[in-house]
Amino acid sequence: MGTRRYTAAIRTLGTAGEKYIRLLDSLNSQTIRPEAIIVYIAAGYGIPQGTPGNERYVHVRKGMVAQRALDYKEIDTEYILFLDDDLYLSPGAVEEFFDALDRTGADVVSPDVYHNSDRSFAGKAMMLLSGRMRPRRDDGVWGYKVMRNGGYSYNESPSKKIYFSQTNAGACFLCRKEDFLKIHFEDEGWVDEVPYAMGEDQTMYYKMYLNGLKIITLYNDSVVHLDASSSVSSGDKEKLRIYADFRFKTIFWHRFIYRQETNFLARSADIFCIGYYYLFSIAVSLCKMRFDILRLKIQGIRDGIRFLKHNNQTEFVRFSDAAESETI
């Protein structure tokens, strides 16, 4: 068993209110308490009031990537517990994270905060048909996997606590500081270039995967997402989300899926999969006669292609398939 010294690093705007205070209280109640709690708050936002007071604040540039892709010079522990501001951790949560890393030899552990298996049948069917995400039967190895179209698949009925994954929710994860820094997440600032950032979690995790880090998903109830009403409801925000999603999908697919392939047939399969995703999504807008949404989708694709043309993309080290044969 290695060191279990860690620092909690929270990404916030300082507007989560009681949810944020509950997070801080839960950190102070851990069986393995953090050496420090450092809150990376967006510049221009005020320091929250009524907190326990043992946290330290650092103002940084606003952005889902910008507030996470930092050098963390303030942190001197081996591990960092990365957190969003609307979570509750049960008292033994962090201890479970370390136990899982020790047991599997993995580099990154993240709890399954958002339960995709809880979707309705209609919701699952629509996601499957569109190619955004699909459920998979339990194979005893994989939790979340990234698909050829840039979407992801998930284990519909996990039968144990720990699975390998290629992506996950970024609201909570634990890893070594040096492992996080070596993926150079700061190179993915393109995610923050739109008003409603999308896909930063998948980009981060899959980049970890491509760089050889072993990621595990912990299926338990040790971490609870408190912001149950966070789904977008405003019409304007929904349009921003749609545009950002198609821009993200275009860039992510080319940068992390297509360019990782060296085989002609594999690349052809990648093109077919992303093509199906685009055509299905456009057809849905046409059938609904939502030409405003159709224009947003096409604009997102165009802007993604424009970004790729005007930015010199760096190839990544390809991840070996060793984890395919591993058991937990």
NUKOLSE-653063 format. One record per residue: chain; residue in one letter; z, x, y of N, C-alpha, C in turn. Coordinates in steps of 0.05 Angstrom, whole numbers. Example, Ala and Ser with C-alpha at 12.3 -4.5 7.8 and 13.67 -1.06 7.14 Angstrom:
# NUKOLSE-653063
(r A; A; (156; 264; -114); (156; 246; -90); (156; 264; -66))
(r A; S; (142; 257; -45); (143; 273; -21); (157; 258; 1))
This chain:
# NUKOLSE-653063
(r A; M; (0; 17; -24); (0; 0; 0); (0; 18; 25))
(r A; G; (-19; 13; 43); (-22; 29; 67); (-4; 18; 89))
(r A; T; (-9; 28; 113); (6; 19; 136); (0; -11; 142))
(r A; R; (20; -24; 152); (17; -52; 160); (24; -56; 189))
(r A; R; (19; -35; 205); (22; -37; 233); (-3; -48; 246))
(r A; Y; (0; -68; 263); (-23; -80; 275); (-16; -90; 303))
(r A; T; (-37; -94; 319); (-34; -106; 345); (-50; -132; 346))
(r A; A; (-39; -153; 357); (-54; -178; 360); (-70; -177; 386))
(r A; A; (-96; -182; 384); (-114; -182; 407); (-126; -210; 410))
(r A; I; (-118; -223; 432); (-126; -251; 437); (-148; -253; 458))
(r A; R; (-169; -268; 452); (-191; -274; 470); (-186; -301; 483))
(r A; T; (-185; -302; 510); (-178; -328; 522); (-189; -330; 551))
(r A; L; (-190; -355; 560); (-195; -360; 589); (-168; -367; 602))
(r A; G; (-147; -370; 586); (-121; -378; 596); (-118; -407; 602))
(r A; T; (-135; -423; 589); (-135; -452; 595); (-127; -469; 571))
(r A; A; (-117; -457; 549); (-111; -472; 525); (-84; -485; 526))
(r A; G; (-68; -479; 546); (-42; -494; 550); (-23; -490; 527))
(r A; E; (-13; -513; 517); (8; -513; 496); (-3; -500; 470))
(r A; K; (-28; -503; 465); (-40; -490; 440); (-36; -460; 441))
(r A; Y; (-41; -448; 464); (-38; -420; 468); (-9; -411; 464))
(r A; I; (9; -427; 475); (38; -420; 472); (47; -422; 443))
(r A; R; (36; -442; 429); (42; -445; 400); (32; -420; 385))
(r A; L; (9; -410; 393); (-2; -386; 380); (17; -362; 384))
(r A; L; (26; -358; 409); (44; -336; 415); (70; -339; 399))
(r A; D; (81; -363; 399); (106; -368; 384); (102; -362; 354))
(r A; S; (79; -369; 343); (74; -364; 315); (71; -334; 309))
(r A; L; (60; -319; 328); (58; -290; 324); (86; -277; 324))
(r A; N; (103; -287; 341); (131; -277; 343); (148; -285; 319))
(r A; S; (137; -303; 303); (152; -313; 279); (142; -301; 253))
(r A; Q; (122; -283; 255); (111; -272; 230); (131; -255; 215))
(r A; T; (128; -255; 188); (145; -238; 172); (138; -208; 177))
(r A; I; (113; -203; 184); (105; -177; 194); (96; -181; 223))
(r A; R; (113; -174; 242); (107; -179; 270); (89; -158; 281))
(r A; P; (72; -166; 300); (54; -146; 313); (70; -126; 329))
(r A; E; (59; -101; 331); (71; -81; 348); (68; -89; 377))
(r A; A; (47; -103; 383); (42; -112; 411); (24; -136; 410))
(r A; I; (25; -152; 431); (6; -175; 434); (-9; -170; 461))
(r A; I; (-34; -164; 458); (-51; -159; 482); (-71; -182; 486))
(r A; V; (-71; -193; 509); (-88; -216; 515); (-110; -208; 533))
(r A; Y; (-135; -210; 523); (-159; -203; 539); (-169; -228; 553))
(r A; I; (-162; -231; 578); (-168; -255; 593); (-191; -250; 611))
(r A; A; (-209; -270; 614); (-233; -267; 630); (-226; -263; 659))
(r A; A; (-240; -245; 672); (-236; -239; 700); (-239; -265; 717))
(r A; G; (-220; -268; 736); (-221; -291; 754); (-204; -314; 745))
(r A; Y; (-192; -312; 721); (-175; -333; 710); (-146; -325; 713))
(r A; G; (-129; -344; 718); (-101; -338; 723); (-85; -334; 697))
(r A; I; (-63; -319; 700); (-45; -314; 677); (-30; -340; 670))
(r A; P; (-31; -348; 645); (-17; -372; 636); (13; -370; 641))
(r A; Q; (25; -393; 647); (54; -394; 653); (69; -406; 628))
(r A; G; (95; -401; 627); (112; -413; 606); (109; -400; 579))
(r A; T; (99; -376; 578); (95; -362; 553); (121; -347; 545))
(r A; P; (122; -336; 520); (146; -321; 512); (151; -297; 529))
(r A; G; (130; -285; 541); (134; -263; 559); (132; -235; 547))
(r A; N; (128; -233; 521); (125; -206; 509); (96; -198; 505))
(r A; E; (78; -213; 517); (50; -207; 515); (40; -191; 539))
(r A; R; (19; -176; 536); (8; -160; 558); (-20; -170; 564))
(r A; Y; (-28; -172; 589); (-54; -183; 597); (-72; -161; 607))
(r A; V; (-97; -163; 599); (-118; -145; 609); (-142; -162; 617))
(r A; H; (-150; -160; 643); (-173; -175; 652); (-199; -161; 645))
(r A; V; (-217; -175; 633); (-243; -164; 624); (-266; -183; 633))
(r A; R; (-290; -174; 630); (-313; -190; 636); (-314; -215; 618))
(r A; K; (-321; -238; 630); (-321; -262; 614); (-345; -263; 595))
(r A; G; (-340; -273; 571); (-362; -276; 551); (-351; -275; 523))
(r A; M; (-363; -290; 505); (-353; -291; 477); (-356; -263; 464))
(r A; V; (-377; -249; 470); (-380; -222; 461); (-365; -202; 479))
(r A; A; (-368; -206; 505); (-356; -187; 524); (-326; -185; 521))
(r A; Q; (-313; -207; 514); (-284; -207; 511); (-275; -197; 484))
(r A; R; (-294; -190; 467); (-286; -180; 440); (-298; -152; 436))
(r A; A; (-321; -147; 448); (-335; -121; 444); (-323; -100; 464))
(r A; L; (-298; -93; 459); (-284; -75; 478); (-278; -48; 463))
(r A; D; (-268; -29; 479); (-261; -3; 466); (-232; -3; 456))
(r A; Y; (-216; -22; 464); (-189; -25; 455); (-172; 1; 458))
(r A; K; (-176; 14; 480); (-160; 38; 486); (-130; 32; 488))
(r A; E; (-124; 7; 495); (-96; 0; 497); (-81; -2; 470))
(r A; I; (-97; -2; 449); (-86; -6; 422); (-84; 20; 407))
(r A; D; (-60; 26; 396); (-57; 51; 381); (-49; 46; 352))
(r A; T; (-50; 21; 343); (-44; 15; 315); (-70; 17; 298))
(r A; E; (-67; 21; 272); (-90; 24; 255); (-106; -3; 253))
(r A; Y; (-91; -25; 252); (-104; -51; 249); (-102; -68; 274))
(r A; I; (-122; -85; 277); (-122; -105; 298); (-125; -133; 286))
(r A; L; (-108; -151; 295); (-111; -179; 287); (-125; -193; 310))
(r A; F; (-151; -200; 307); (-167; -213; 328); (-163; -243; 327))
(r A; L; (-158; -255; 350); (-151; -283; 351); (-164; -297; 375))
(r A; D; (-171; -323; 371); (-176; -340; 393); (-150; -353; 401))
(r A; D; (-150; -368; 423); (-125; -377; 435); (-115; -404; 426))
(r A; D; (-128; -417; 406); (-120; -444; 398); (-114; -446; 369))
(r A; L; (-99; -427; 359); (-92; -426; 330); (-62; -427; 326))
(r A; Y; (-54; -434; 302); (-26; -432; 294); (-26; -417; 267))
(r A; L; (-9; -396; 266); (-7; -380; 241); (20; -386; 228))
(r A; S; (20; -393; 203); (45; -397; 189); (60; -371; 187))
(r A; P; (86; -371; 184); (102; -346; 185); (92; -323; 167))
(r A; G; (81; -330; 144); (73; -309; 126); (43; -303; 126))
(r A; A; (29; -313; 146); (0; -311; 147); (-10; -282; 147))
(r A; V; (1; -266; 165); (-9; -238; 167); (-2; -222; 142))
(r A; E; (22; -228; 131); (29; -214; 106); (9; -221; 84))
(r A; E; (0; -246; 83); (-21; -254; 64); (-47; -239; 69))
(r A; F; (-54; -235; 94); (-78; -220; 101); (-77; -192; 89))
(r A; F; (-55; -178; 94); (-52; -151; 84); (-52; -150; 54))
(r A; D; (-38; -169; 41); (-38; -171; 12); (-66; -173; 1))
(r A; A; (-82; -190; 14); (-110; -195; 5); (-126; -169; 8))
(r A; L; (-123; -155; 30); (-137; -130; 33); (-129; -109; 12))
(r A; D; (-103; -107; 7); (-93; -89; -13); (-104; -96; -41))
(r A; R; (-104; -121; -47); (-112; -130; -74); (-142; -125; -79))
(r A; T; (-159; -129; -59); (-188; -128; -63); (-201; -102; -54))
(r A; G; (-187; -86; -38); (-199; -62; -27); (-219; -69; -5))
(r A; A; (-218; -93; 6); (-236; -101; 27); (-229; -89; 53))
(r A; D; (-247; -91; 73); (-243; -80; 99); (-236; -100; 120))
(r A; V; (-245; -125; 116); (-241; -147; 136); (-232; -172; 121))
(r A; V; (-212; -185; 132); (-203; -211; 120); (-202; -232; 141))
(r A; S; (-213; -255; 134); (-213; -278; 153); (-206; -303; 138))
(r A; P; (-188; -320; 149); (-182; -345; 135); (-204; -366; 140))
(r A; D; (-207; -385; 122); (-227; -406; 125); (-215; -427; 144))
(r A; V; (-218; -422; 169); (-206; -439; 190); (-220; -466; 192))
(r A; Y; (-247; -466; 190); (-263; -491; 193); (-273; -498; 165))
(r A; H; (-265; -520; 154); (-271; -528; 127); (-298; -543; 126))
(r A; N; (-319; -529; 120); (-345; -542; 118); (-347; -562; 96))
(r A; S; (-331; -558; 75); (-332; -577; 52); (-321; -605; 60))
(r A; D; (-308; -607; 83); (-297; -632; 92); (-317; -651; 105))
(r A; R; (-342; -642; 108); (-363; -658; 120); (-369; -683; 103))
(r A; S; (-379; -704; 116); (-388; -728; 102); (-413; -722; 86))
(r A; F; (-419; -740; 67); (-443; -736; 51); (-468; -735; 69))
(r A; A; (-469; -754; 88); (-492; -755; 106); (-495; -730; 123))
(r A; G; (-472; -719; 132); (-472; -695; 148); (-481; -671; 131))
(r A; K; (-472; -669; 106); (-481; -648; 89); (-511; -650; 83))
(r A; A; (-521; -674; 79); (-549; -678; 72); (-567; -670; 96))
(r A; M; (-559; -677; 120); (-575; -670; 143); (-575; -640; 148))
(r A; M; (-552; -627; 144); (-551; -598; 148); (-568; -584; 127))
(r A; L; (-568; -595; 102); (-584; -583; 80); (-614; -586; 86))
(r A; L; (-622; -610; 94); (-651; -615; 99); (-661; -598; 123))
(r A; S; (-644; -595; 143); (-652; -580; 166); (-652; -550; 161))
(r A; G; (-638; -541; 141); (-636; -513; 135); (-615; -498; 152))
(r A; R; (-598; -513; 166); (-577; -501; 182); (-555; -489; 164))
(r A; M; (-547; -504; 144); (-527; -495; 125); (-529; -511; 100))
(r A; R; (-520; -499; 78); (-522; -514; 53); (-498; -507; 36))
(r A; P; (-488; -527; 21); (-466; -522; 2); (-476; -508; -23))
(r A; R; (-459; -492; -35); (-466; -478; -60); (-444; -483; -81))
(r A; R; (-452; -483; -106); (-432; -485; -127); (-416; -459; -128))
(r A; D; (-391; -462; -137); (-373; -439; -139); (-384; -419; -160))
(r A; D; (-389; -394; -151); (-398; -374; -170); (-376; -353; -176))
(r A; G; (-352; -358; -164); (-330; -340; -169); (-330; -315; -152))
(r A; V; (-351; -311; -136); (-354; -286; -120); (-356; -291; -90))
(r A; W; (-374; -309; -82); (-382; -311; -54); (-370; -336; -41))
(r A; G; (-360; -332; -16); (-351; -354; 0); (-374; -363; 18))
(r A; Y; (-380; -347; 39); (-402; -353; 58); (-424; -332; 55))
(r A; K; (-449; -341; 55); (-472; -323; 54); (-492; -331; 76))
(r A; V; (-506; -311; 87); (-526; -316; 107); (-553; -320; 92))
(r A; M; (-567; -341; 101); (-593; -348; 88); (-616; -335; 102))
(r A; R; (-640; -336; 90); (-664; -323; 100); (-673; -335; 127))
(r A; N; (-665; -359; 134); (-673; -371; 159); (-653; -366; 181))
(r A; G; (-632; -351; 175); (-611; -346; 195); (-589; -366; 194))
(r A; G; (-591; -387; 177); (-569; -405; 173); (-549; -393; 153))
(r A; Y; (-531; -409; 143); (-512; -398; 123); (-506; -419; 102))
(r A; S; (-498; -409; 79); (-489; -427; 57); (-459; -422; 53))
(r A; Y; (-446; -442; 41); (-417; -440; 37); (-409; -450; 10))
(r A; N; (-387; -440; 0); (-377; -448; -26); (-365; -476; -23))
(r A; E; (-377; -495; -37); (-369; -523; -34); (-342; -529; -47))
(r A; S; (-335; -515; -68); (-310; -521; -82); (-297; -496; -92))
(r A; P; (-286; -480; -74); (-273; -455; -82); (-249; -460; -101))
(r A; S; (-248; -445; -122); (-228; -449; -143); (-206; -428; -142))
(r A; K; (-208; -409; -123); (-187; -389; -120); (-184; -383; -90))
(r A; K; (-166; -365; -84); (-159; -359; -56); (-178; -340; -42))
(r A; I; (-190; -321; -56); (-204; -299; -43); (-233; -297; -54))
(r A; Y; (-252; -296; -35); (-280; -292; -41); (-292; -272; -22))
(r A; F; (-313; -258; -31); (-328; -241; -12); (-345; -259; 5))
(r A; S; (-352; -250; 29); (-368; -266; 48); (-386; -247; 64))
(r A; Q; (-407; -259; 75); (-425; -244; 94); (-421; -254; 122))
(r A; T; (-408; -277; 126); (-402; -287; 152); (-377; -305; 150))
(r A; N; (-367; -313; 173); (-343; -330; 173); (-339; -339; 202))
(r A; A; (-318; -354; 206); (-310; -361; 234); (-295; -338; 246))
(r A; G; (-301; -332; 272); (-289; -309; 285); (-263; -315; 299))
(r A; A; (-252; -339; 295); (-227; -346; 309); (-204; -329; 301))
(r A; C; (-204; -318; 276); (-182; -302; 266); (-192; -283; 245))
(r A; F; (-188; -257; 248); (-194; -238; 227); (-178; -212; 232))
(r A; L; (-173; -198; 210); (-158; -173; 211); (-174; -151; 199))
(r A; C; (-175; -128; 214); (-189; -104; 203); (-179; -80; 218))
(r A; R; (-188; -57; 208); (-181; -32; 222); (-196; -30; 248))
(r A; K; (-183; -18; 268); (-195; -14; 294); (-220; 3; 291))
(r A; E; (-219; 25; 275); (-242; 43; 273); (-266; 29; 260))
(r A; D; (-260; 10; 241); (-282; -4; 228); (-296; -23; 248))
(r A; F; (-280; -36; 264); (-292; -54; 284); (-309; -39; 304))
(r A; L; (-299; -17; 313); (-313; -1; 334); (-340; 10; 323))
(r A; K; (-341; 16; 298); (-365; 29; 288); (-389; 10; 285))
(r A; I; (-385; -16; 288); (-408; -34; 287); (-422; -37; 314))
(r A; H; (-409; -26; 335); (-421; -27; 362); (-429; -56; 370))
(r A; F; (-409; -73; 369); (-413; -101; 376); (-423; -104; 405))
(r A; E; (-417; -85; 421); (-426; -86; 449); (-457; -87; 452))
(r A; D; (-471; -78; 431); (-500; -79; 432); (-511; -108; 429))
(r A; E; (-493; -127; 423); (-502; -154; 420); (-495; -172; 444))
(r A; G; (-495; -160; 467); (-489; -175; 492); (-510; -196; 498))
(r A; W; (-533; -196; 485); (-553; -216; 488); (-543; -244; 482))
(r A; V; (-522; -246; 465); (-511; -272; 459); (-498; -285; 484))
(r A; D; (-487; -269; 501); (-474; -279; 525); (-493; -285; 549))
(r A; E; (-518; -280; 545); (-537; -283; 567); (-544; -312; 574))
(r A; V; (-534; -331; 559); (-539; -359; 564); (-512; -373; 571))
(r A; P; (-513; -395; 586); (-488; -408; 595); (-470; -417; 571))
(r A; Y; (-482; -425; 549); (-467; -434; 526); (-473; -415; 503))
(r A; A; (-456; -395; 499); (-461; -375; 478); (-459; -387; 450))
(r A; M; (-477; -379; 433); (-477; -389; 405); (-481; -365; 386))
(r A; G; (-468; -366; 363); (-474; -347; 342); (-460; -321; 343))
(r A; E; (-441; -317; 361); (-429; -290; 363); (-413; -283; 338))
(r A; D; (-401; -303; 325); (-385; -297; 301); (-403; -288; 278))
(r A; Q; (-425; -302; 273); (-443; -295; 252); (-456; -267; 257))
(r A; T; (-463; -262; 283); (-474; -237; 290); (-455; -214; 284))
(r A; M; (-430; -218; 291); (-409; -197; 286); (-405; -192; 257))
(r A; Y; (-400; -214; 242); (-394; -210; 213); (-418; -199; 198))
(r A; Y; (-442; -209; 203); (-465; -199; 188); (-471; -170; 195))
(r A; K; (-465; -163; 220); (-469; -135; 227); (-448; -117; 212))
(r A; M; (-424; -127; 209); (-405; -113; 192); (-415; -110; 164))
(r A; Y; (-426; -132; 153); (-437; -131; 126); (-459; -111; 123))
(r A; L; (-478; -111; 142); (-500; -92; 141); (-491; -63; 144))
(r A; N; (-468; -59; 157); (-458; -32; 160); (-439; -24; 137))
(r A; G; (-438; -40; 116); (-423; -32; 92); (-394; -40; 91))
(r A; L; (-385; -57; 109); (-357; -66; 108); (-355; -89; 89))
(r A; K; (-334; -89; 72); (-330; -111; 54); (-313; -133; 68))
(r A; I; (-324; -157; 69); (-311; -179; 82); (-301; -199; 61))
(r A; I; (-276; -208; 64); (-266; -229; 46); (-257; -253; 63))
(r A; T; (-260; -277; 50); (-251; -302; 61); (-226; -310; 46))
(r A; L; (-206; -318; 60); (-181; -327; 48); (-179; -357; 50))
(r A; Y; (-180; -370; 27); (-179; -399; 27); (-150; -409; 23))
(r A; N; (-137; -414; 45); (-111; -425; 44); (-106; -440; 70))
(r A; D; (-82; -450; 74); (-75; -465; 99); (-57; -449; 117))
(r A; S; (-59; -422; 116); (-40; -406; 132); (-47; -405; 161))
(r A; V; (-72; -412; 168); (-80; -413; 196); (-93; -440; 202))
(r A; V; (-83; -452; 224); (-93; -479; 231); (-106; -478; 258))
(r A; H; (-130; -490; 260); (-143; -491; 286); (-133; -516; 301))
(r A; L; (-121; -512; 324); (-107; -533; 338); (-126; -550; 356))
(r A; D; (-148; -539; 363); (-166; -552; 382); (-185; -570; 368))
(r A; A; (-175; -592; 355); (-192; -609; 339); (-212; -624; 356))
(r A; S; (-209; -626; 382); (-227; -641; 399); (-247; -623; 413))
(r A; S; (-252; -599; 402); (-269; -580; 415); (-299; -585; 413))
(r A; S; (-307; -604; 397); (-336; -609; 394); (-348; -618; 420))
(r A; V; (-373; -610; 425); (-386; -616; 450); (-392; -645; 452))
(r A; S; (-385; -658; 475); (-391; -686; 478); (-408; -691; 503))
(r A; S; (-406; -675; 523); (-422; -678; 547); (-452; -674; 541))
(r A; G; (-468; -692; 553); (-497; -690; 549); (-508; -664; 558))
(r A; D; (-499; -654; 582); (-509; -629; 592); (-501; -606; 574))
(r A; K; (-477; -606; 565); (-468; -585; 547); (-483; -585; 520))
(r A; E; (-489; -609; 511); (-504; -612; 486); (-531; -599; 489))
(r A; K; (-544; -603; 511); (-570; -592; 516); (-569; -561; 518))
(r A; L; (-548; -551; 531); (-544; -522; 532); (-540; -511; 504))
(r A; R; (-525; -525; 488); (-520; -516; 460); (-546; -515; 444))
(r A; I; (-563; -536; 447); (-588; -536; 432); (-606; -513; 440))
(r A; Y; (-609; -509; 466); (-625; -486; 475); (-614; -460; 465))
(r A; A; (-588; -456; 468); (-575; -431; 460); (-578; -426; 430))
(r A; D; (-576; -448; 414); (-578; -446; 385); (-606; -436; 377))
(r A; F; (-627; -447; 389); (-654; -438; 381); (-660; -410; 391))
(r A; R; (-650; -403; 414); (-654; -375; 423); (-639; -356; 405))
(r A; F; (-614; -363; 398); (-598; -346; 380); (-612; -343; 353))
(r A; K; (-621; -365; 342); (-633; -365; 315); (-657; -346; 314))
(r A; T; (-673; -348; 335); (-697; -331; 337); (-690; -302; 337))
(r A; I; (-672; -294; 354); (-664; -266; 357); (-650; -256; 332))
(r A; F; (-631; -272; 323); (-615; -263; 300); (-633; -260; 275))
(r A; W; (-651; -279; 270); (-668; -278; 247); (-685; -252; 247))
(r A; H; (-697; -246; 270); (-714; -223; 272); (-698; -197; 270))
(r A; R; (-675; -196; 284); (-659; -172; 286); (-644; -165; 260))
(r A; F; (-634; -186; 247); (-616; -181; 224); (-627; -189; 197))
(r A; I; (-647; -206; 197); (-659; -214; 171); (-686; -201; 167))
(r A; Y; (-705; -208; 183); (-733; -199; 179); (-735; -168; 180))
(r A; R; (-723; -156; 200); (-726; -127; 203); (-710; -111; 183))
(r A; Q; (-693; -124; 168); (-678; -109; 147); (-695; -107; 122))
(r A; E; (-715; -123; 120); (-732; -123; 95); (-753; -102; 97))
(r A; T; (-759; -90; 74); (-781; -71; 72); (-803; -80; 53))
(r A; N; (-797; -101; 38); (-816; -112; 19); (-833; -134; 31))
(r A; F; (-859; -134; 26); (-877; -153; 38); (-871; -182; 29))
(r A; L; (-865; -186; 3); (-859; -212; -7); (-833; -223; 6))
(r A; A; (-813; -205; 9); (-788; -213; 20); (-791; -222; 50))
(r A; R; (-807; -206; 64); (-813; -213; 92); (-828; -240; 94))
(r A; S; (-846; -244; 75); (-862; -269; 75); (-843; -293; 70))
(r A; A; (-823; -289; 52); (-804; -310; 47); (-787; -315; 72))
(r A; D; (-780; -294; 86); (-765; -298; 111); (-781; -314; 131))
(r A; I; (-806; -308; 134); (-823; -323; 153); (-826; -352; 145))
(r A; F; (-829; -357; 119); (-831; -385; 109); (-805; -400; 116))
(r A; C; (-783; -388; 111); (-757; -402; 115); (-752; -408; 145))
(r A; I; (-757; -389; 163); (-753; -395; 191); (-774; -415; 201))
(r A; G; (-798; -413; 190); (-819; -433; 198); (-811; -461; 190))
(r A; Y; (-800; -464; 166); (-791; -491; 157); (-769; -501; 176))
(r A; Y; (-751; -484; 183); (-729; -492; 201); (-739; -502; 227))
(r A; Y; (-758; -487; 239); (-770; -495; 265); (-785; -521; 263))
(r A; L; (-802; -524; 242); (-819; -547; 239); (-802; -572; 235))
(r A; F; (-782; -570; 218); (-765; -593; 212); (-750; -602; 238))
(r A; S; (-740; -583; 253); (-725; -589; 277); (-743; -602; 298))
(r A; I; (-767; -592; 301); (-786; -603; 320); (-794; -631; 311))
(r A; A; (-799; -635; 285); (-806; -661; 275); (-785; -682; 280))
(r A; V; (-760; -674; 277); (-738; -693; 283); (-739; -703; 312))
(r A; S; (-743; -684; 330); (-744; -691; 359); (-768; -709; 364))
(r A; L; (-791; -704; 351); (-815; -721; 355); (-810; -749; 344))
(r A; C; (-798; -751; 320); (-792; -777; 309); (-773; -793; 326))
(r A; K; (-755; -780; 339); (-736; -794; 356); (-747; -798; 384))
(r A; M; (-771; -786; 389); (-784; -787; 415); (-766; -775; 437))
(r A; R; (-751; -754; 429); (-734; -740; 448); (-749; -715; 457))
(r A; F; (-768; -720; 475); (-785; -698; 485); (-769; -678; 502))
(r A; D; (-748; -687; 514); (-731; -669; 530); (-717; -649; 511))
(r A; I; (-708; -658; 488); (-696; -640; 468); (-717; -622; 456))
(r A; L; (-741; -633; 451); (-762; -617; 440); (-769; -594; 458))
(r A; R; (-770; -599; 484); (-777; -578; 504); (-755; -556; 503))
(r A; L; (-730; -564; 501); (-708; -545; 500); (-710; -527; 475))
(r A; K; (-717; -539; 452); (-719; -523; 428); (-742; -503; 430))
(r A; I; (-765; -512; 440); (-788; -494; 443); (-782; -472; 463))
(r A; Q; (-768; -479; 485); (-760; -459; 505); (-741; -439; 494))
(r A; G; (-722; -448; 477); (-704; -429; 464); (-719; -409; 446))
(r A; I; (-738; -419; 431); (-754; -402; 414); (-770; -382; 431))
(r A; R; (-783; -392; 452); (-799; -375; 469); (-782; -353; 482))
(r A; D; (-759; -360; 492); (-742; -341; 506); (-731; -320; 486))
(r A; G; (-726; -329; 461); (-718; -310; 440); (-740; -290; 435))
(r A; I; (-765; -299; 432); (-787; -281; 427); (-791; -262; 451))
(r A; R; (-788; -273; 475); (-791; -257; 499); (-770; -235; 500))
(r A; F; (-746; -241; 492); (-725; -221; 491); (-732; -199; 471))
(r A; L; (-742; -207; 448); (-748; -187; 427); (-771; -169; 436))
(r A; K; (-790; -180; 451); (-813; -164; 460); (-805; -144; 481))
(r A; H; (-784; -151; 498); (-777; -134; 520); (-753; -116; 515))
(r A; N; (-743; -117; 491); (-719; -100; 484); (-725; -84; 459))
(r A; N; (-721; -58; 461); (-725; -40; 439); (-702; -44; 419))
(r A; Q; (-709; -55; 396); (-688; -62; 376); (-683; -38; 357))
(r A; T; (-657; -35; 351); (-649; -12; 334); (-646; -22; 305))
(r A; E; (-657; -6; 287); (-654; -13; 259); (-625; -7; 250))
(r A; F; (-615; -22; 230); (-588; -18; 221); (-588; -7; 193))
(r A; V; (-567; 6; 185); (-563; 16; 158); (-562; -8; 140))
(r A; R; (-577; -9; 118); (-577; -31; 100); (-553; -30; 82))
(r A; F; (-542; -53; 78); (-518; -55; 61); (-527; -56; 31))
(r A; S; (-513; -41; 14); (-520; -41; -14); (-512; -67; -27))
(r A; D; (-523; -72; -50); (-517; -97; -65); (-493; -94; -84))
(r A; A; (-476; -73; -79); (-454; -67; -98); (-435; -91; -100))
(r A; A; (-430; -105; -78); (-411; -127; -79); (-420; -150; -97))
(r A; E; (-446; -151; -103); (-456; -173; -120); (-443; -172; -148))
(r A; S; (-436; -149; -157); (-425; -146; -184); (-395; -143; -185))
(r A; E; (-383; -145; -161); (-354; -141; -160); (-340; -167; -166))
(r A; T; (-316; -165; -176); (-299; -189; -181); (-273; -185; -166))
(r A; I; (-260; -207; -160); (-235; -206; -145); (-213; -217; -163))
